[in-house]
Amino acid sequence: MAAHGFSDEDAWDIAAITAFFGLSNRMASFSGMQPNPEFYLMGRVPKQK
């Protein structure tokens, strides 16, 4: 990582954030969590003209 300009602390932060993101997505999927209807439909249906 040092070759790319990251310190050991930077590498730890990157790994921790990536791991937390993966865990939170898997827990949301496992528990069947769904966003509220307004958010879920954003970008999924054409806007009214």
Backbone atoms as SQL, in Angstrom:
CREATE TABLE atoms (id INTEGER PRIMARY KEY, chain TEXT, resi INTEGER, resn TEXT, atom TEXT, x REAL, y REAL, z REAL);
INSERT INTO atoms VALUES
  (1, 'A', 1, 'MET', 'N', 0.824, -1.200, 0.000),
  (2, 'A', 1, 'MET', 'CA', 0.000, 0.000, 0.000),
  (3, 'A', 1, 'MET', 'C', 0.869, 1.264, 0.000),
  (4, 'A', 2, 'ALA', 'N', 2.055, 1.173, 0.568),
  (5, 'A', 2, 'ALA', 'CA', 2.931, 2.345, 0.614),
  (6, 'A', 2, 'ALA', 'C', 3.308, 2.807, -0.789),
  (7, 'A', 3, 'ALA', 'N', 3.371, 1.861, -1.722),
  (8, 'A', 3, 'ALA', 'CA', 3.701, 2.224, -3.101),
  (9, 'A', 3, 'ALA', 'C', 2.618, 3.106, -3.721),
  (10, 'A', 4, 'HIS', 'N', 1.436, 3.058, -3.183),
  (11, 'A', 4, 'HIS', 'CA', 0.327, 3.853, -3.691),
  (12, 'A', 4, 'HIS', 'C', 0.056, 5.086, -2.829),
  (13, 'A', 5, 'GLY', 'N', 0.910, 5.336, -1.848),
  (14, 'A', 5, 'GLY', 'CA', 0.799, 6.534, -1.036),
  (15, 'A', 5, 'GLY', 'C', -0.047, 6.388, 0.218),
  (16, 'A', 6, 'PHE', 'N', -0.368, 5.147, 0.605),
  (17, 'A', 6, 'PHE', 'CA', -1.174, 4.920, 1.802),
  (18, 'A', 6, 'PHE', 'C', -0.294, 4.462, 2.956),
  (19, 'A', 7, 'SER', 'N', -0.569, 5.010, 4.134),
  (20, 'A', 7, 'SER', 'CA', 0.155, 4.576, 5.332),
  (21, 'A', 7, 'SER', 'C', -0.512, 3.312, 5.877),
  (22, 'A', 8, 'ASP', 'N', 0.086, 2.715, 6.898),
  (23, 'A', 8, 'ASP', 'CA', -0.520, 1.549, 7.541),
  (24, 'A', 8, 'ASP', 'C', -1.879, 1.915, 8.139),
  (25, 'A', 9, 'GLU', 'N', -1.974, 3.122, 8.700),
  (26, 'A', 9, 'GLU', 'CA', -3.250, 3.560, 9.273),
  (27, 'A', 9, 'GLU', 'C', -4.303, 3.730, 8.178),
  (28, 'A', 10, 'ASP', 'N', -3.911, 4.272, 7.035),
  (29, 'A', 10, 'ASP', 'CA', -4.836, 4.406, 5.909),
  (30, 'A', 10, 'ASP', 'C', -5.331, 3.030, 5.466),
  (31, 'A', 11, 'ALA', 'N', -4.420, 2.075, 5.372),
  (32, 'A', 11, 'ALA', 'CA', -4.788, 0.720, 4.952),
  (33, 'A', 11, 'ALA', 'C', -5.784, 0.113, 5.935),
  (34, 'A', 12, 'TRP', 'N', -5.555, 0.316, 7.220),
  (35, 'A', 12, 'TRP', 'CA', -6.480, -0.194, 8.235),
  (36, 'A', 12, 'TRP', 'C', -7.862, 0.434, 8.061),
  (37, 'A', 13, 'ASP', 'N', -7.904, 1.750, 7.858),
  (38, 'A', 13, 'ASP', 'CA', -9.180, 2.442, 7.673),
  (39, 'A', 13, 'ASP', 'C', -9.920, 1.921, 6.444),
  (40, 'A', 14, 'ILE', 'N', -9.214, 1.747, 5.344),
  (41, 'A', 14, 'ILE', 'CA', -9.832, 1.243, 4.117),
  (42, 'A', 14, 'ILE', 'C', -10.409, -0.150, 4.348),
  (43, 'A', 15, 'ALA', 'N', -9.644, -1.015, 4.982),
  (44, 'A', 15, 'ALA', 'CA', -10.114, -2.377, 5.243),
  (45, 'A', 15, 'ALA', 'C', -11.301, -2.391, 6.204),
  (46, 'A', 16, 'ALA', 'N', -11.260, -1.571, 7.242),
  (47, 'A', 16, 'ALA', 'CA', -12.343, -1.544, 8.224),
  (48, 'A', 16, 'ALA', 'C', -13.641, -1.029, 7.604),
  (49, 'A', 17, 'ILE', 'N', -13.560, 0.016, 6.813),
  (50, 'A', 17, 'ILE', 'CA', -14.757, 0.567, 6.167),
  (51, 'A', 17, 'ILE', 'C', -15.324, -0.433, 5.170),
  (52, 'A', 18, 'THR', 'N', -14.461, -1.075, 4.402),
  (53, 'A', 18, 'THR', 'CA', -14.905, -2.075, 3.430),
  (54, 'A', 18, 'THR', 'C', -15.578, -3.244, 4.127),
  (55, 'A', 19, 'ALA', 'N', -14.998, -3.719, 5.214),
  (56, 'A', 19, 'ALA', 'CA', -15.573, -4.840, 5.957),
  (57, 'A', 19, 'ALA', 'C', -16.921, -4.461, 6.571),
  (58, 'A', 20, 'PHE', 'N', -17.020, -3.276, 7.128),
  (59, 'A', 20, 'PHE', 'CA', -18.285, -2.841, 7.721),
  (60, 'A', 20, 'PHE', 'C', -19.370, -2.706, 6.661),
  (61, 'A', 21, 'PHE', 'N', -19.011, -2.165, 5.506),
  (62, 'A', 21, 'PHE', 'CA', -19.973, -2.024, 4.411),
  (63, 'A', 21, 'PHE', 'C', -20.498, -3.398, 3.991),
  (64, 'A', 22, 'GLY', 'N', -19.586, -4.368, 3.834),
  (65, 'A', 22, 'GLY', 'CA', -19.993, -5.716, 3.465),
  (66, 'A', 22, 'GLY', 'C', -20.878, -6.354, 4.524),
  (67, 'A', 23, 'LEU', 'N', -20.518, -6.194, 5.784),
  (68, 'A', 23, 'LEU', 'CA', -21.311, -6.760, 6.878),
  (69, 'A', 23, 'LEU', 'C', -22.697, -6.143, 6.925),
  (70, 'A', 24, 'SER', 'N', -22.776, -4.819, 6.827),
  (71, 'A', 24, 'SER', 'CA', -24.081, -4.159, 6.936),
  (72, 'A', 24, 'SER', 'C', -24.991, -4.559, 5.782),
  (73, 'A', 25, 'ASN', 'N', -24.435, -4.699, 4.573),
  (74, 'A', 25, 'ASN', 'CA', -25.257, -5.132, 3.445),
  (75, 'A', 25, 'ASN', 'C', -25.754, -6.563, 3.626),
  (76, 'A', 26, 'ARG', 'N', -24.907, -7.445, 4.131),
  (77, 'A', 26, 'ARG', 'CA', -25.325, -8.826, 4.341),
  (78, 'A', 26, 'ARG', 'C', -26.370, -8.942, 5.453),
  (79, 'A', 27, 'MET', 'N', -26.217, -8.160, 6.502),
  (80, 'A', 27, 'MET', 'CA', -27.205, -8.189, 7.587),
  (81, 'A', 27, 'MET', 'C', -28.548, -7.634, 7.102),
  (82, 'A', 28, 'ALA', 'N', -28.522, -6.585, 6.291),
  (83, 'A', 28, 'ALA', 'CA', -29.763, -6.032, 5.749),
  (84, 'A', 28, 'ALA', 'C', -30.435, -7.038, 4.833),
  (85, 'A', 29, 'SER', 'N', -29.649, -7.719, 4.025),
  (86, 'A', 29, 'SER', 'CA', -30.206, -8.729, 3.125),
  (87, 'A', 29, 'SER', 'C', -30.773, -9.906, 3.911),
  (88, 'A', 30, 'PHE', 'N', -30.033, -10.377, 4.894),
  (89, 'A', 30, 'PHE', 'CA', -30.464, -11.512, 5.722),
  (90, 'A', 30, 'PHE', 'C', -31.772, -11.225, 6.443),
  (91, 'A', 31, 'SER', 'N', -31.898, -10.012, 6.961),
  (92, 'A', 31, 'SER', 'CA', -33.086, -9.674, 7.743),
  (93, 'A', 31, 'SER', 'C', -34.250, -9.207, 6.869),
  (94, 'A', 32, 'GLY', 'N', -34.031, -9.097, 5.572),
  (95, 'A', 32, 'GLY', 'CA', -35.106, -8.692, 4.674),
  (96, 'A', 32, 'GLY', 'C', -35.455, -7.224, 4.764),
  (97, 'A', 33, 'MET', 'N', -34.521, -6.404, 5.223),
  (98, 'A', 33, 'MET', 'CA', -34.801, -4.966, 5.340),
  (99, 'A', 33, 'MET', 'C', -35.088, -4.368, 3.970),
  (100, 'A', 34, 'GLN', 'N', -36.068, -3.491, 3.915),
  (101, 'A', 34, 'GLN', 'CA', -36.392, -2.751, 2.697),
  (102, 'A', 34, 'GLN', 'C', -36.430, -1.270, 3.039),
  (103, 'A', 35, 'PRO', 'N', -35.962, -0.433, 2.121),
  (104, 'A', 35, 'PRO', 'CA', -36.063, 1.005, 2.366),
  (105, 'A', 35, 'PRO', 'C', -37.520, 1.444, 2.310),
  (106, 'A', 36, 'ASN', 'N', -37.774, 2.642, 2.772),
  (107, 'A', 36, 'ASN', 'CA', -39.143, 3.138, 2.710),
  (108, 'A', 36, 'ASN', 'C', -39.574, 3.242, 1.244),
  (109, 'A', 37, 'PRO', 'N', -40.875, 3.180, 0.968),
  (110, 'A', 37, 'PRO', 'CA', -41.355, 3.143, -0.424),
  (111, 'A', 37, 'PRO', 'C', -40.876, 4.318, -1.280),
  (112, 'A', 38, 'GLU', 'N', -40.814, 5.505, -0.717),
  (113, 'A', 38, 'GLU', 'CA', -40.383, 6.665, -1.489),
  (114, 'A', 38, 'GLU', 'C', -38.942, 6.498, -1.978),
  (115, 'A', 39, 'PHE', 'N', -38.077, 6.035, -1.094),
  (116, 'A', 39, 'PHE', 'CA', -36.677, 5.851, -1.465),
  (117, 'A', 39, 'PHE', 'C', -36.526, 4.686, -2.433),
  (118, 'A', 40, 'TYR', 'N', -37.227, 3.593, -2.174),
  (119, 'A', 40, 'TYR', 'CA', -37.102, 2.391, -2.986),
  (120, 'A', 40, 'TYR', 'C', -37.502, 2.645, -4.438),
  (121, 'A', 41, 'LEU', 'N', -38.480, 3.503, -4.654),
  (122, 'A', 41, 'LEU', 'CA', -38.961, 3.767, -6.012),
  (123, 'A', 41, 'LEU', 'C', -38.149, 4.820, -6.757),
  (124, 'A', 42, 'MET', 'N', -37.209, 5.485, -6.066),
  (125, 'A', 42, 'MET', 'CA', -36.401, 6.509, -6.727),
  (126, 'A', 42, 'MET', 'C', -35.614, 5.890, -7.874),
  (127, 'A', 43, 'GLY', 'N', -35.792, 6.419, -9.058),
  (128, 'A', 43, 'GLY', 'CA', -35.054, 5.929, -10.217),
  (129, 'A', 43, 'GLY', 'C', -35.606, 4.639, -10.802),
  (130, 'A', 44, 'ARG', 'N', -36.664, 4.089, -10.209),
  (131, 'A', 44, 'ARG', 'CA', -37.222, 2.830, -10.715),
  (132, 'A', 44, 'ARG', 'C', -38.468, 3.024, -11.541),
  (133, 'A', 45, 'VAL', 'N', -39.118, 4.142, -11.387),
  (134, 'A', 45, 'VAL', 'CA', -40.321, 4.417, -12.165),
  (135, 'A', 45, 'VAL', 'C', -40.134, 5.775, -12.855),
  (136, 'A', 46, 'PRO', 'N', -40.711, 5.917, -14.040),
  (137, 'A', 46, 'PRO', 'CA', -40.580, 7.213, -14.737),
  (138, 'A', 46, 'PRO', 'C', -41.222, 8.343, -13.936),
  (139, 'A', 47, 'LYS', 'N', -40.628, 9.509, -14.011),
  (140, 'A', 47, 'LYS', 'CA', -41.186, 10.672, -13.324),
  (141, 'A', 47, 'LYS', 'C', -42.446, 11.132, -14.049),
  (142, 'A', 48, 'GLN', 'N', -43.381, 11.650, -13.290),
  (143, 'A', 48, 'GLN', 'CA', -44.607, 12.216, -13.858),
  (144, 'A', 48, 'GLN', 'C', -44.257, 13.514, -14.581),
  (145, 'A', 49, 'LYS', 'N', -44.847, 13.718, -15.748),
  (146, 'A', 49, 'LYS', 'CA', -44.583, 14.953, -16.510),
  (147, 'A', 49, 'LYS', 'C', -45.693, 15.931, -16.351);
